[in-house]
Amino acid sequence: MHPLPRRLPDGTVTFRVKAEVGQRYVLEGTQEFPGDWNGLQEITPTERVFTMTDKTSATLPLRFFRLRLLSTP
């Protein structure tokens, strides 16, 4: 498991996340920290540990990520 984000040769960023199965989350990103967070992708995990991929990071030299809980079942 890679605990830190990895940039793939095509510029895509991928990383492993641990979250509660069945709850709704949003992956958010910002280029500045602290900064304004932008929603990148919503997900409801079916597994406790899963891989997130951000293809929009390909043209960015740096991006911070966070996974924010949207709701509970």
C-alpha positions as CSV (number, residue, x, y, z in Angstrom):
1,M,0.0,0.0,0.0
2,H,1.3,3.5,-0.9
3,P,0.4,5.9,1.9
4,L,1.4,8.9,-0.1
5,P,0.0,10.1,-3.5
6,R,2.0,8.9,-6.5
7,R,2.2,10.6,-9.8
8,L,2.0,8.1,-12.7
9,P,3.9,8.7,-16.0
10,D,0.7,10.2,-17.6
11,G,0.5,12.8,-14.8
12,T,-2.4,11.1,-13.1
13,V,-2.2,11.1,-9.3
14,T,-3.2,7.9,-7.4
15,F,-3.3,7.1,-3.7
16,R,-4.9,4.7,-1.2
17,V,-7.6,5.8,1.2
18,K,-9.1,4.3,4.3
19,A,-12.8,5.1,5.0
20,E,-16.0,3.7,6.3
21,V,-17.9,1.4,3.9
22,G,-21.3,2.8,2.8
23,Q,-20.7,6.4,3.8
24,R,-20.6,9.3,1.3
25,Y,-17.4,11.2,0.9
26,V,-16.0,13.9,-1.4
27,L,-12.4,14.1,-2.5
28,E,-11.3,17.7,-2.4
29,G,-8.2,19.3,-3.7
30,T,-6.4,22.7,-3.5
31,Q,-3.2,24.0,-5.0
32,E,-2.4,26.2,-2.0
33,F,-2.4,25.2,1.7
34,P,-4.3,26.7,3.3
35,G,-6.5,27.5,0.4
36,D,-9.9,27.0,-1.1
37,W,-10.9,23.4,-1.4
38,N,-12.6,22.2,-4.7
39,G,-14.7,19.1,-4.9
40,L,-13.1,16.7,-7.4
41,Q,-15.0,13.5,-7.0
42,E,-17.8,11.9,-4.8
43,I,-17.5,8.3,-3.7
44,T,-19.4,5.8,-1.5
45,P,-16.8,3.1,-0.7
46,T,-17.7,-0.6,-1.0
47,E,-14.3,-1.5,0.6
48,R,-12.6,-0.1,3.7
49,V,-9.3,0.6,1.8
50,F,-9.5,1.7,-1.8
51,T,-7.6,3.6,-4.5
52,M,-8.5,7.1,-5.6
53,T,-7.3,8.5,-8.9
54,D,-7.2,12.2,-9.9
55,K,-6.7,12.7,-13.6
56,T,-7.2,16.5,-13.3
57,S,-3.8,16.8,-11.5
58,A,-1.9,15.9,-14.7
59,T,-1.2,19.6,-15.5
60,L,-0.6,20.8,-12.0
61,P,2.8,20.9,-10.4
62,L,1.4,20.5,-6.9
63,R,-2.0,19.6,-5.2
64,F,-3.1,18.9,-1.7
65,F,-6.0,16.4,-1.1
66,R,-8.5,15.6,1.6
67,L,-11.4,13.2,1.9
68,R,-14.4,14.8,3.6
69,L,-17.4,13.0,4.9
70,L,-20.7,14.2,3.3
71,S,-23.3,12.1,5.1
72,T,-23.8,9.1,7.3
73,P,-26.3,6.3,6.4
